Amino acid sequence: MKKNDIQNRMFVEIKNKEIFKQVQQYSFEYLENIFDRNVYPTEEALNNLSKFDEELPISSTKAEKVLEQLNQNGSPATTATLGGRYFGFVCGSALPVGLAAKNLGTYWDQAPAMNVLSPIGSKLESVVEKWLIQLFNLPKDSSAGFVSGTSTANLCGLAAARYRILKKNSWDINQKGLYNAPKIRIVTGKQVHSTVLKAIGILGLGQESIEWVDVDNQGRIIPESIPALDENTILILQAGNVNSGAFDDFETICTKAQKADSWVHIDGAFGLWTGAVEELKHLTQGIEKANSWAVDGHKTLNTPYDCGIILCEDTEAMTASLHMSGSYIIESKQRDGMFYTPEMSRRARVIELWAIMKYLGKEGIDNMVLTMHQRAKQFSNEISKVKGFYVDNDIVFNQVIVRCDNDEITERVLNKIQNLGECWLGGSVWLGNKVMRVSICSWATTENDISLSVKSFEKAFELEITNANNG
Ligand SMILES: *Cc1c(COP(=O)(O)O)cnc(C)c1O
């Protein structure tokens, strides 16, 4: 091949648009089938993944061939998280307008590190920052960083906390590091999410130094069990326990923390959105007294992946922890996104976040999130009536914890549900028992999806009984 053959070919690909049309056709077919398809890939689809096991080709492959292989062997091996019967982990679907906006954003290929690098990315980040602060009723001067998810958002919030506490002790963490630094206390509940622990590890704060607080049978911190707080303490709370969906008592705890001048970080990956819902607002009462909040767009709000947000009322602490500079950096009077995130270059995920918030409006967000809650209650009601199943949590939001009579049966039934392919969910451990964890956070989940899934649970249980009797 001559040196510039590939370059010429790429100009042709742009000009005749065939490969873009090809992919558009694939995506239309995908969307048409995803709501009725097997929720988990079939055996055959999984086996076909071995077709990707090849050496890096020496010579160039035609673009349409590359895309054809991706579609043929890739599409069937996706999980139908986009549909209405995927209840695994805490995932979220993606709104059509979000997919479409992301698609446009893909062609723009923007990196909103600096305003000068992407004026549109920068503008949308400023607008959405303001919208989020209003929606969650947070302090007006708070700042937002647009990151890949709550894992990173937790890291940023705790980095800001670390900076502020040490600064108050006349210790510049960026310059001096943690060796010989004044001690930072970390207080959190025994049900804290593992990504918070990861952040504590990365930040050098040491998981061993955590002062653990007891939780109740829903996973909420027991306020009376919190040790005496002080100005060198980071207190980490939770809006939405990853199993039960429970919320800490922010009003009581944050008031206490404020008096002690502690830093409060709230992990609200999926739960923070209840703050935007009239009927669920009580769950997040008092969060405005905290200092930093981590939340995902890609879970409850149903933005496409990946989309997380760190919100922080102490802009100086946040930007000082994440700041970088270089002789080639052009700072502007508008927003330079990289001062609010660990990365310099990153995709403009705010595009689809903006599109979804604009599309839904306050009422639409309220409606979508409340519907998830109602479907969770429906699931809980229906499954409680089926012989052999028990619900182990209060349905405060979107999570339902289900189990059978003992760990062995629970595990086998869960396995059968997964194999039936009509819905998908994972397992967990709750109050010492193996459980099945149903997370309802897709805009697409209908009442019928819930009933179909409950039937699938029933079917799996009957198969289990038959098997047990036969052998
Ligand atoms: C999902 C989740 C996280 C991690 O968020 P990612 O977006 O997956 O990085 C953290 N905390 C809670 C409570 C979660 O549900």
The ligand as an SDF file (V2000), in Angstrom:
LIG
                    3D

 15 15  0  0  0  0  0  0  0  0999 V2000
  -22.8010    2.8470   41.3810 C   0  0  0  0  0  0  0  0  0  0  0  0
  -22.3850    3.4310   42.6720 C   0  0  0  0  0  0  0  0  0  0  0  0
  -21.1110    3.9710   42.8400 C   0  0  0  0  0  0  0  0  0  0  0  0
  -20.0880    3.9330   41.7540 C   0  0  0  0  0  0  0  0  0  0  0  0
  -20.4930    4.7070   40.6650 O   0  0  0  0  0  0  0  0  0  0  0  0
  -19.9090    4.4780   39.1790 P   0  0  0  0  0  0  0  0  0  0  0  0
  -20.6990    5.4230   38.3630 O   0  0  0  0  0  0  0  0  0  0  0  0
  -20.1510    3.0530   38.8310 O   0  0  0  0  0  0  0  0  0  0  0  0
  -18.4650    4.8160   39.2100 O   0  0  0  0  0  0  0  0  0  0  0  0
  -20.8110    4.5460   44.0610 C   0  0  0  0  0  0  0  0  0  0  0  0
  -21.7110    4.5670   45.0600 N   0  0  0  0  0  0  0  0  0  0  0  0
  -22.9530    4.0580   44.9400 C   0  0  0  0  0  0  0  0  0  0  0  0
  -23.9080    4.1340   46.0840 C   0  0  0  0  0  0  0  0  0  0  0  0
  -23.3240    3.4650   43.7340 C   0  0  0  0  0  0  0  0  0  0  0  0
  -24.5470    2.9520   43.5840 O   0  0  0  0  0  0  0  0  0  0  0  0
  1  2  1  0
  2  3  1  0
  2 14  2  0
  3  4  1  0
  3 10  2  0
  4  5  1  0
  5  6  1  0
  6  7  2  0
  6  8  1  0
  6  9  1  0
 10 11  1  0
 11 12  2  0
 12 13  1  0
 12 14  1  0
 14 15  1  0
M  END
$$$$
